[in-house]
Amino acid sequence: MRRTALLFKAVISALIFCSARAGAGAAAEQYKDYNLLMISITNIGTEHMSLYGYKRKTTPNLDKWAGGALVFEDAFTPASWTLPVATSLFTSLYPYTHKIMARDRNMALSKSLKTLPEFLKAAGYKTAAFTGGLDYMKSAGHMRGFETAPDNPSFTRFPVTTAQAADWLSKNSGGKFFLFLHGYDPHPPFIPSKRFSGVFSSTEGKHVTVDPSFTYRGYRETNAGNITVFYHVPRLGSGPESWKAKKSAPRRTTVLTQDDIDYLRDLYDEKILDADLEVGKFLDSLGKELLDRTIVVIFSEHGEMFAKHGRFGRAGAKAGTLYDEVAHVPLMIRLPGAQARRVRGLVQLIDIMPTLMQILEIPVPDRLQGSSLLPLMNADKPVNEFVYAGANYNTYIPEPGYAYDVESVNEFIRSDRWKLLHEVTFSDPKGKPAAKRAAETFELYDLKNDPAEAVNSAAAHPDIVKELKQKLKRWADSSRKFMKARPLTRKLPEAVREKAKQHGYW
């Protein structure tokens, strides 16, 4: 971990961001008091983006936008679900440090931890966030500092949030601002809009048995070797009375055929098209004058997996897997006047906050765990020898029939060459078995020769496993002890809980 306090304000003045028009040697761009726009597209990993080489043209608008941005090739998330990642984004702390991981634990971020929007607000920025709700709900504490942040219904999508943002900008673009925009468009269930339905998907001549309106996540049954997907509760109509019936309805599972898996993947790609179009339209609406004074960051908190490694969605014993399909995420930063290019080098999402604060010439506190990316952006100087992820997945929820009645730890350490993946599952308080998963596993992947993480090389390289296990343990222990700040307690709004249940949570 590097202390960003060592990065002085003068560094930004010395950095040369070569103008795309003038070429190398152009005068340094200064970004003090520039606007900041951050856009989060939840549940989209690099593996399904044409921006990162996917065979399908799923992100044509982002591909175009990348022509004016820095595209980070090797960015990784600190967890595999949105709430801890969102908190890490605005605190530059790992989940083990800020401890905001599970909605049902009724925890809120300690008030002693100042967030990115709080820093920007104190620097004179107008601050606003238009999100899909749930993981960005204000009650979790990580949204402190946003002056405008409506409580949208959980799983709100970009057609709503972009309209809200456009309306806010029409009244607030005169001064400097920080705008955070977010949507759950690629999130399950996989039902694309009519404009993209059928672009990739078709059931004709296929053995499709799955109902995508219910599909959420699943796991491999060890005895049968099949992928079993967990469904939402049966659809029993709409309105309060029908939802009462849904709450008491049994959950269902089905064995997925290969055609099912392919069909769900096709629908997911169509949903990415939806998100890409909405984000592209919003960016195009801003106009050159505003964009010339605005730093734009586009990223995702995590990706999605379709039956690789015996997992569907982000599901392990509890849906917390950290294979690269989930952990390798997109990250783009557009600096007005800077030369667009692809940037290689390990990056963590917790690096975004110190990077932006340094670019905007706002003093960077020394309690951050992320590193400024300016050395990498300016001179291809690596800032991370290793990247880490780790969190405890949702703790036990006492509801009969719920599929994930265990708690799990999911974490990794990753270098350019090697990745050690560590998973632990625990029986729930009632003593039920740990969802057919081994109690503890270590998997080692040689990313140079096996980028798909297809072959566990732990047995072949015991010395590397030993070394990385020690480093991972030191990181996890130090992250948990990094500061004394403890989470606050909060009451999760019942409306948020009920909406989450409709999407397979709880």
N, C-alpha and C positions, 0 to 999 in steps of 0.2 A: 504494500500500500504506500502511496506517495502522498506526502502532505502538500496540498496545493498552496499552503501559506508561503512556500518557498518561491512561488511564481509571482514576481513583482509586476506591478502595473506597467513598468517600462518595457516589459517583454513584448506586449502587444504592439507598441510603436516600432519595435525592431523587426517584427515579422513582415515579410514581403509576400502579399497575396497578389500574384501576377495577374494583371488585367487580361481578360480574354481578348480584348481588342488591341492592347498595347504590347502584350507579350512579356517575356522575362525582363526584369529590371525596371518595371513600372513602379511608380510611387506607392508606398504602403497605403492601403485602405484603412480608414479609421471608422470604427463602428460604435463609438460612444453615443448613447442616446438613440440608437436605432431601435425600431420596433422589433418585437419578437413574436413569431407565429410558430406554434408547435402543433403538429397534427399526428394523432395516434390512430392507427387502423388496427384494432384489436383482432388477434387470431389470424394473422397472415405471416407465414414464414418465407424465407428466401426461396425454399425449394419449389414453391408454386408461383413464383413471380418471373415473368419474362425479363424484368429488370436485372435479374440475377441469373439469366440463362435458361429458364424453364422453356420447354419445347413449345408450349402454347402461349399465345399472345394474350396474357391475362392482365397485364398492366400497361397498356399502350400510352395512357396519359402520364403515368409516372415515368415511363421510359423517356418520353419527350421532356418531361420536367428535369430528368437527370442530366440532360444536355447542358444545364446551367448550374449544376450542383456538384458537391463532393459526395461521392457514393462510397460508403464504407463497406468493404467486402467481408470483413470478419468481425461483425458486431454480435454480441451475445447477451442474453437476458439473465438476470440473477435468480429467476424462478419461473415456473411453468404455468402460473395463473396470474390474473391481472392485478389483484389487490396488492400483494407485496411488491410487484414490479412498479406499480403506480406510485407507491410510497417511496420506493428506492429512487425513482425518477426525480421526485421533488425534494429529496433529502440528501442524495448522494451517499446513502448508507445501504449496506447489505440487509436483507431480511432478518438475518440472525441478530443484527444490531438494532434496527428500529422495531422489530417484533410485531409488526402489523401483517399478519398472514391469513387469519381465518375470520370470516365474517361472523360466525356463530360464537366466537369467543368474546364478543362485545368489547373489543379493545379499540382505543383511539390513540393516535400519535401523541407522545408527550409534548406538552406546550413548551418545554425547554428546547425543542428541536425546531429551529427556524426553517421554513420551507422556501423553495425557489420563488414562488409568487410573493411571499412575505419580503424577501430581499428586494425584489423588483418594485414592489409597492413602496417600500421605504426609500427607494431611489427615484421616486416620482413617477413611476409607470401606472397607467390605468391598467387594471387586471380583470380579465374575464375568462370564464371557462364554460363551454357548452359541450356536454358529454352525454354518453349513453346511460348514465346513472350507475347503480349497483357498485362497481368497484371504484367509482369516482364520487361516491356519495360523501357529502360534507361531514357527516357524523363520524367518519373515520379519522378526521383531523389532518390528513395530508393535503387537503384543499384549502387550508388556511392561507389567507392572503389574497384570495380571489374576491374582489369587490362584487362582481356579478357572477353568479354560478347557480342557475335555476336547477331545482331538483327534478330533472327529467325522469320519466318512468324508466325502470331498468330495461336495458337492451334497446334503448333508442338508437336510431341509425342516422346516417349522414343527411338524408333529405330533410330531417328535422333540425339537426344541430347546425348544418351549414346555413340554413335559413335564419336561425337565431343569431349566428355569428355575423351574417351579412347585415342584419338589422342593427346589431350593436355597433358594427363598424361605421354604418351610415351616420351614427351620432357621436362616435368617439375616435375617429381616425385623425383628428386635428392635432392631438398631442401624442407623445410616445406611449405605446401600449404593449402589453403582453397578453396575447390571445391564445388560449389552449382549446383545440378542437378535437373531438373524439367521436367515434362511432363503432357500433358492434356489428356492422354489416356482414363480415365473413363468419360470424359466430353461428354455431348450430342454433336451431334446426336449419338445414340446408335447403331453403326455399328461395331461389333467385327471383328477381322481378321478371315480369313478362317480357321486357325488352331483351333479356339475355337468356331466358329459358329456352333450352334446346340448342344453344350455340355449341355446346360440347356434349350434352346429355341426351340419351335416348334409351328407351326400354325395349324397342323393337327387336325381336329375335333373341332376347336375353332372358336369363333366369333371374329376374329381379323380384325379390320377395319382401324387401324392406320398405317401410313407409318413412320417407325422409322427414315428414313433419314431426315425427316422434324421436328420431334417432339422436342420440346424444354421445355416449362414449361406451367403451367396452374393454374386454380383456380376453386373453387366450385361456381356454379351459385346458389344463395340462393333460388330462386323460384323453380328450377327444382331439386335441390339436386344432380346434376350430376357434374362430373369432366370434365371441358372443357380444352383442351390442345391447346396452341398457336403453330401454325406451323411456320416454316421458310417460306420465300417467295417461291413460286413454282419453282421447278427446270426447268430451260428453256435452258439447254445446258451449254456449257462452253465457256470461252473466254471473252474478254472485251465487245463485242457487246451484248452477251447474258446477261452479268451482268448488263448492262445498262437497259435491259428489266426487269431483276429481281428487280432492285431498284424501279421501278414504278409499279410492280405487287402488287395486293392486298394481305394482309395477310389472312390466313385462320384459322378457328377453327373447331374442331369436338368434339362431345361428346364421351368420352372414355367408352368402355364397360369394364367389369371386366377382360375379356380375354385380352383386349388391355393393361390394367395396368399390368397384370401378365406377358405378353409378353415383355413389355418394361423393367420390372424388370429383367427378364431372360437375356435379351440382355445386360443390365448393368452389371450383374454378369459376363458375358462372357468378357466384356471389362475390368473388374477388373483382370480376369485371364491374359489378355494381358499385363497389366501394371505389375502385379506380376512377370510374366516370364521375361520381359525385365529388371526389376530392379534386379531380382535374377541372371540373366546372367551377368550383369555388376558387381555385387558384387563378384561373383565367379571368374571373370576375373582378379581381383586385386591381388590375390595371398597372401599367408600367410605373407610373409616378409613385404609387404606394409601395410596390415591390422594390423599387430602388432605394427605399428607406427601411426595408424589413428583412431581417434574418429569418429564414424558414427552415424548420427542422421537421422531418417526416420519419416516423418509426413505427414499430409494432412491439407490443409487450411479449408476444410469444407466437409460435406457429401451431400447426395441426398435423396429426399423423394418421395415416390410413393403413392400418394393419401391419406396418413394419414393426419388427421386434416383438410381434405378438401383442401389439397395442393398437387400440383404435381411439382417435381423439388425442387426449393427453393422459390416457388411463394406465395406471399401474395398479398396485394394490389399492391405492387411492390416486386419483388422476394427477400425478405429479412427475411424470417422466421427463427426462432432460436429454434425450437424444437430440441430435442436431436438427431434425425435422421440426422440433419444438423450440430448441434453444438458440438456433442461428436466425437472427432477425434482421430486417432491413433497417438501415439508417442512412439518411441523406441530410446534409446541411448545405443550404444555399446562402452564400455571403455575397451581397451585391458587389459586382465588379471583380470577383475572384474567378480564377480559371477553374473550369469544371474538369474533374478527373476522377478516376477510380483510386481509392486509397486502400492499400494492403497493410495489415497489422492488427493485432488483437485489440478489440475495443469492448468495453462494457457499457451498458446503459447508464450506470452510475457515473460514468465519465462526462455525460452530457451537461450536467449542472455546472461543474467547475469550468468546463470549456466555455459555456455561454457567459458565465459571470466574468471570466477573464476577457473575452472578446468585447463585452459591453463595458469593461473597465469598472466593474463593481467589485469591491474587496472580497476576496474568497476566504471564508473561514477555515481554520486549520482542523476542524473536526470532520471534514469530509473524507470519505474513503475512496472516492473516485479521483482520477487524474485528469488534468487538462490535456486535451488532444492536440493542442496547437503545435507541439513539436512534430507530431505525426503528420498533421495537415500541412505544415510549412516545409518540412525537410525530410519527411519519411523516417523520422527518428522514432523507434518503438517506444511506447509508454507502458506497455504491459507485457512482462515475460510470461505470465499466466493470467488466465481469467477464471473466475469462480462463480458458482451458483449454488444455492442451498436454502432450503426452507422446510418447515414441517407442514405437511398438508393438513386440511381441515380435521380438527379434533373430533372425537366421537359425538355423534348426534343421535340421541335416543329416540329414533322413530322406527317402528317395526317394519321389516321388509326392505329397509334401505340397503342398497347394494354395497356401500363402502363402509363397513363397520370396523374399520381399523384406522390407526394413525400411521403416517409414514414420514420418513426423512428421505429427501431426494437431493443429492448434491453432486457436483463434479469439480474437477480441476482440469484445465485444458491449456496446453502449450500449442505451438505451431505444429508439432509432430504427434504428441500423445494426448489422450483424454482418458481420465479415470472417472468412471461413473459409479457412485455409491448409493445404494438403496437399502433402507431398513423398514420393515413393517412390524407393527406391534399389535397384539390382540387387543380388542376393545375391552372396556371395563367389565363386560359380562362374560369375558373369557372365550369369545368366539374365535375360530381360526382366522389367520391373517390372509383371507381372500386367496388362498392357494398360491401364495408367493413365499419364497424362502425368506426367513427372518432377516437375513443380511446378505447382500451380494456386492461384489466388486467386479466391474468389467473394464478391461483395458482395450483401447482401440488405437491402432497405428494409422493415424489420419493421412500420412503420406502415401501409404500403400492400400489403405482401406477407408477412403473418405465416406463411404456409405455406412460405416460402423456395422459391417455385416459379420465380422469374425472377432470374437472375444479372444484377445491375445494375452490374457493375464497369465495363463499357465506357461506360456513361452517366454515371458519376460518378468520373472519374479522380482528381480532387482529394481526394475522400473516401477512395478506395482508398489514395492516397499517404499521407495523414495517419494512417490506421489501420494501415497497414503499418509505419510508423515507430514508432507506439506499441506495436504487437505485438512488434516486434523488440526494443525497449528492455525490455519486460516479460520476454521470453524470456531475453535476455542477463542481465538483473539477477537473474532467478530462478535461473539456473544458477550465478551467482557469489554468491548471497545469503549463503552460509556455506561454511566449509571442510570441514565434516563429510563424510566419505566413507563409502559403504556398506561393511559387513562382508561377508565371504564365508561362504557356508553351503552345505550339501549338501541338495538337494531330496530328501525321502524318496521312494523308488521307488514305494511304495504310492500316494502322492499323484499322481505322474506317471502311473501306470497308470490310476487312476480318471479323471484329467483327459482322457486319450486316449479313454476311453469316451464322453465328452461333446464330442468334436470338437476338443479342444486337442491340440497336438503331432501 
